[in-house]
Amino acid sequence: MFPSGESQLPDAGKSAMEPVIKQLQSDENLRLQLKAYASGGQDSTNTARRLSLSRALAVRAFLIDNKIQSTRMDVRALGDRSEGGPADRVDLVVVSP
């Protein structure tokens, strides 16, 4: 979760990723999809997409800092097209080969 309009990864988000980091470190075959969202209306679709991309890249940078290879991650900036749940978030989806 991110505060509305913010792209800096909050400390609570870092803590929430610890189990995923451990799972990825224990199995080198797993991949990760980062699906990023940001709130916005019709007038700000492009702004929401840019903000969601900034959020996904912040999460990706944190994961790289924790020794997860960038080649194991796919980033999807979905802007204001939230698939249920809060709009200001990045979903981490672990994918098996």
Secondary structure, DSSP 8 states (H G I E B T S, - for coil): ---TT--S--HHHHHHHHHHHHHHHH-TT-EEEEEEE----GGGHHHHHHHHHHHHHHHHHHHHHTT--GGGEEEEE-TT---SS-SSEEEEEEE--
